[in-house]
Amino acid sequence: GQQVMQIPQYQHVQEGEDFTTYCNSSTTLSNIQWYKQRPGGHPVFLIQLVKSGEVKKQKRLTFQFGEAKKNSSLHITATQTTDVGTYFCAGNRGSTLGRLYFGRGTQLTVWP
Amino acid sequence: DTAVSQTPKYLVTQMGNDKSIKCEQNLGHDTMYWYKQDSKKFLKIMFSYNNKELIINETVPNRFSPKSPDKAHLNLHINSLELGDSAVYFCASSTDRWNTEAFFGQGTRLTVV
């Protein structure tokens, strides 16, 4: 079954609005990664979070890893049309080497 | 220079045919993967190889057979193609099997008619 749940599945925002996508795992993760896939493109790595409660920023993007290492979020401040795409979280359970559990992704549409 | 390259980019074929997708990475990575992305964008791992050794074999029909002649190449052969095999197949690689950053190829859009 689905190992990592991600919501929402779709999000439509006006340019300038904020956007957040959430991931939740039923089991503790050793780390979590975030990827972005542009329409017609391939997933591109954004960041990896490892520590409990970790927060990392990349310009307008803020990534958080929960204290229990079971959930994570990606927040985009003041979206731009270049942010359009599908954002995936991917969790790694240390006991299952080589297997990333991808969430179903959040498809973000930004209207100008 | 393309880090992870897969060919072909598009593949349209009839049911029952056999086809192969090739993947090569020039990053010196030890681990390579095949993922299937369905029409709803769900990314599901199919296989993973580490230094030519199969380490992950998800519940995939045995019509799908991966082959890794060396650690820089991971090919996917599919026998007796079915309509439900239509999807985008992504090859990816990472430094090692402990789930460091994965680098994805451009994808192969397979359409079975």
Contacts between the chains, C-beta under 8 A, distances in Angstrom:
chain1	res1	chain2	res2	distance
A	30	B	99	7.9
A	31	B	99	6.9
A	33	B	99	7.6
A	33	B	101	7.0
A	33	B	102	7.6
A	35	B	102	7.9
A	37	B	41	7.6
A	41	B	106	7.9
A	42	B	90	6.1
A	42	B	104	4.2
A	42	B	105	6.5
A	42	B	106	5.5
A	42	B	107	5.2
A	43	B	43	7.0
A	43	B	90	7.2
A	43	B	92	8.0
A	43	B	102	7.6
A	43	B	104	4.9
A	44	B	104	7.2
A	45	B	101	4.5
A	45	B	102	6.5
A	45	B	103	7.2
A	48	B	100	7.7
A	48	B	101	6.5
A	86	B	41	5.6
A	88	B	43	6.6
A	90	B	102	7.8
A	92	B	98	7.9
A	92	B	99	4.0
A	97	B	55	7.0
A	97	B	97	4.9
A	97	B	98	6.2
A	97	B	99	7.4
A	98	B	31	6.3
A	98	B	33	7.8
A	98	B	48	4.4
A	98	B	50	6.5
A	98	B	55	4.8
A	98	B	56	5.1
A	98	B	97	4.3
A	98	B	98	8.0
A	98	B	99	7.0
A	99	B	45	6.1
A	99	B	48	7.0
A	99	B	56	5.7
A	99	B	99	7.6
A	100	B	45	6.9
A	100	B	99	5.6
A	100	B	102	6.7
A	102	B	42	7.6
A	102	B	43	4.3
A	102	B	44	7.5
A	102	B	45	7.9
A	104	B	40	7.3
A	104	B	41	7.1
A	104	B	42	5.4
A	105	B	41	5.1
A	105	B	42	7.5
A	105	B	43	7.5
A	107	B	41	6.9
